[in-house]
Each structure stands twice: as C-alpha cells, then as structure tokens.
Amino acid sequence: MRILGIIPARGGSKGISGKNIKALGGKPLLGYTIASVLNSKLLTKCILSSDSEEIIKTGKQLGAEAPFTRPAEFAKDDTPSIDVVKHALSSFAKENIHFDAVCILQPTTPFRKEGLIDEAINRFESGNFDSLVSVREVPHEFNPHWTFEEEDGKLKIATGEKQIISRRQELPKAYRRDGAIYLTKREVILQENSLYGKNIGFIKNSDQYYVNLDTQSDWEKAERILKSKS
C-alpha cells in the first residue's frame, strides 16, 4: 500500500504564536513529528504542507520534504483538514503520482511512542479499515455513559439509555482521538469527502506522555513533560 504522510503546519497560530517552529526542549516543535517520520519504514513518502516559507525552510533543515507551498485559501483558521489533504493528493496527481491512503501527522501532538506510525499502518492494512485513528482511553469518570445532556431544562443520559450504568466495572471502554495519527484510504477521502468513513480502526498511544498544543498552558505542560523524561 502506497501511503502519503502529511505534516500540516500553517503559519498562523493564535493560541501559541509561531508554535510550529517555536523551540520546545531545544528544537522546533516540528522536529518531534519529523523525527517520527524519519524513523518510519512504511510511509511511502511524507511531506510538510505549509503556507509559510519560514516553516518550510525550518522543516527542510530538519529533514522534511516540502514540494510545494500551500495556497493561502487552504491555510485559513477554518480550513478543514480534508481540504489540505485533497490539495496534496491533487498536487501529486498532476504529476501522475498516486497513493492508496493518507496519514496525517499533526505536529501539535509531538510525543508519539516509538514505532507508532508503522504499528498503525500495519493495523490499518491488516484490518482493511476505511480509516484508523490514534486514541487514548477516557477515564471512567468521564465515560459518555456517565455524562448528561440538557434537554428542556432537564438532564438526560448522553448515550440515550433510560437507566444509568451504576457500576464502574460495567462501563464499556471509551476512547478519544489524541491527534497523533489519522490514516484514511484515498477513495474515502475523495468519494465520501471524509477522513473516517464507516469502518474505523484505532490504535492506542502511550498514556504516559500526552499533550495537544493549543494554548500557552499546553506548552508549559509539554515543557514539564520533557523535564520529567530527562
């Protein structure tokens, strides 16, 4: 299976200014995801997709490929990830280069366990999934079967049951996306306009070190993680 890895890193960032190339633990944030890519044996190709020449320059210095500059129309605050993916696929298709699937690797989730990318690809291929995402288990106190939604000023169980599950041991496991890996078949992206499809696989990332960088407090957490690891 031919898999295109995409590291999406646009220039504009409101929560943390210039975060994609901001130094974290002595190297640009991008460097953590690029290092994971360089350790992968199963990605056919991986590119950096950015509208920023400064990000592209830094990415290339760290070993990333950046064959094009992403147009501004695909680098807005509200640009969906799928539009970024479609632009990359289209750019390669114009050169008669085609892929079977895409693997999105967000630099804002820098701490991936070693070998996670190839482990995810192997599971994606063997399971014949439409897509596969990396996840972390939801603590039982936040399990959706124990949460409520408001309806007409009253509470109802979020999952729709009439009676709440009373014992923690009876709760089904629940997971949340952690942003580290999104794998999707090309036909699902192009034909269904979706990064998920109907048959979604998953792989668990390490629970020990996790941060998804969006705010300054997230950045401070990442710095604490690096200190604890060293």
C-alpha positions in Angstrom: 0.0 0.0 0.0 1.3 3.4 -1.0 0.8 5.8 1.9 1.4 9.6 1.8 2.3 11.1 5.1 1.3 14.8 5.5 2.5 17.1 8.3 0.1 20.0 8.2 1.7 23.2 9.6 0.3 26.5 8.7 1.9 29.8 9.6 -1.0 31.4 11.5 -1.4 30.4 15.1 -3.5 32.4 17.6 -3.2 30.3 20.8 0.6 30.0 20.7 2.4 32.4 18.4 4.6 30.7 15.8 4.2 27.4 17.6 5.2 25.0 14.7 8.7 26.3 14.7 8.9 27.5 18.3 11.7 25.8 20.3 10.4 23.1 22.6 13.2 21.4 24.6 15.8 23.0 22.4 14.4 22.1 19.0 11.5 23.4 16.8 8.1 21.7 17.6 8.1 20.4 14.0 11.2 18.4 14.8 9.4 15.9 17.0 7.0 14.8 14.3 9.7 14.9 11.6 11.9 12.6 13.7 9.0 10.1 14.0 8.5 10.2 10.2 12.2 9.6 9.6 12.0 6.5 11.8 9.1 5.1 9.8 9.8 2.3 7.3 6.3 2.0 5.9 5.4 5.6 4.8 5.9 5.7 1.0 6.5 9.5 1.2 5.9 12.2 3.8 5.6 15.9 3.1 5.3 19.1 5.0 2.3 21.1 3.9 2.6 24.8 4.9 1.8 28.2 3.6 4.8 29.7 5.5 8.2 29.9 3.8 9.8 30.1 7.2 8.1 26.9 8.3 9.1 25.2 5.1 12.7 26.3 5.4 12.9 25.0 9.0 11.2 21.7 8.0 13.7 21.1 5.2 16.6 21.8 7.6 15.1 19.1 9.9 14.9 16.6 7.0 11.3 17.0 5.8 10.2 17.2 2.2 8.2 20.2 1.1 7.5 20.0 -2.6 5.0 22.9 -2.7 3.8 25.9 -0.8 0.2 25.5 0.4 -2.1 28.2 -1.2 -3.5 30.8 1.3 -7.0 29.6 0.5 -6.1 26.3 2.2 -4.4 27.9 5.2 -7.2 29.8 7.0 -8.3 29.4 10.6 -11.4 27.5 9.5 -9.8 25.4 6.7 -10.9 21.7 7.2 -8.1 19.2 7.3 -9.7 17.3 4.5 -9.2 20.2 2.1 -5.4 20.3 3.0 -5.3 16.5 2.2 -7.2 16.9 -1.1 -4.8 19.7 -2.1 -1.8 17.5 -1.5 -3.3 14.5 -3.4 -4.2 16.7 -6.3 -0.7 18.2 -6.5 0.8 14.8 -6.8 -1.9 13.5 -9.2 -0.9 16.3 -11.6 2.5 14.6 -11.7 0.8 11.2 -12.2 1.8 10.2 -8.7 -0.9 8.4 -6.7 -1.3 7.0 -3.3 -3.7 4.4 -1.7 -4.0 6.2 1.6 -3.0 9.3 3.6 -1.5 9.5 7.1 -2.0 12.9 8.8 0.6 13.6 11.4 -0.1 16.7 13.4 3.0 18.5 14.9 0.8 19.8 17.7 0.8 16.2 19.2 4.6 15.8 19.4 5.0 12.8 21.7 4.4 9.6 19.9 5.6 6.3 21.3 8.4 4.7 19.3 7.3 2.8 16.2 3.7 4.1 16.5 3.4 5.1 12.8 4.4 1.8 11.4 2.4 -0.1 14.0 -0.6 1.9 13.0 0.0 1.3 9.3 0.3 -2.5 9.8 -3.0 -2.5 11.7 -4.7 -0.3 9.1 -3.7 -2.6 6.3 -4.4 -5.9 8.1 -7.8 -4.7 9.3 -8.8 -3.3 5.9 -10.3 -0.3 7.6 -11.6 2.8 5.9 -9.6 4.8 8.4 -7.6 4.4 11.6 -7.0 6.9 14.4 -4.7 7.0 17.4 -6.7 7.2 20.7 -6.3 7.3 24.4 -8.8 5.7 26.9 -11.3 8.0 28.5 -11.1 7.9 32.3 -14.2 6.2 33.8 -15.4 9.4 35.5 -15.7 11.0 32.0 -17.1 7.9 30.3 -20.0 9.1 28.0 -22.4 6.6 29.7 -21.9 8.7 32.9 -22.3 12.1 31.3 -25.6 14.0 30.7 -27.0 16.4 28.1 -29.5 19.1 28.8 -32.9 18.9 27.2 -35.7 21.3 28.0 -34.1 22.3 31.2 -33.6 18.7 32.4 -30.8 16.2 32.2 -30.8 13.1 30.1 -28.0 10.4 29.8 -25.8 11.4 26.9 -25.7 8.0 25.3 -29.5 7.6 25.3 -30.1 4.9 27.9 -33.0 5.2 30.3 -31.1 3.9 33.3 -27.6 4.9 34.1 -24.9 2.1 34.5 -24.3 2.0 38.2 -21.0 0.1 38.4 -17.7 1.3 37.0 -16.8 -2.3 36.2 -19.8 -2.5 33.8 -18.9 0.6 31.8 -17.8 -0.2 28.2 -14.4 1.3 27.3 -14.5 4.6 25.7 -11.7 6.4 23.7 -10.9 9.9 22.4 -8.8 10.9 19.5 -5.4 12.2 20.5 -4.4 13.8 17.2 -1.2 11.9 16.7 -2.3 9.8 13.7 -5.1 9.8 11.2 -4.9 7.2 8.4 -7.5 7.2 5.7 -8.0 5.4 2.3 -7.8 7.7 -0.7 -11.2 6.6 -2.0 -12.9 7.5 1.3 -11.3 11.0 1.2 -12.2 11.6 -2.5 -15.5 9.8 -2.8 -17.1 10.3 0.6 -15.4 13.6 1.5 -14.5 12.1 4.8 -11.4 11.3 6.9 -13.2 8.5 8.6 -15.7 6.5 6.5 -17.8 3.8 8.2 -15.2 1.2 9.2 -12.9 3.0 11.7 -9.9 1.2 13.3 -7.9 2.5 16.2 -4.5 2.2 17.9 -3.7 3.3 21.5 -0.9 5.7 22.0 1.1 5.8 25.2 -0.8 7.3 28.2 2.4 8.4 29.9 3.2 11.5 27.9 0.5 13.4 26.2 -0.2 17.0 25.2 -2.1 18.6 22.3 -0.6 22.0 21.9 -3.3 24.7 21.5 -2.8 27.2 24.4 0.1 28.5 26.4 -0.8 26.2 29.3 -0.5 23.3 26.9 3.0 24.5 26.0 4.0 24.7 29.7 2.7 21.2 30.2 4.9 20.0 27.2 7.9 21.6 28.8 7.2 19.8 32.1 6.9 16.5 30.3 10.3 16.9 28.7 11.8 17.8 32.0 10.3 14.7 33.6 11.6 12.5 30.7 15.1 13.8 31.1 
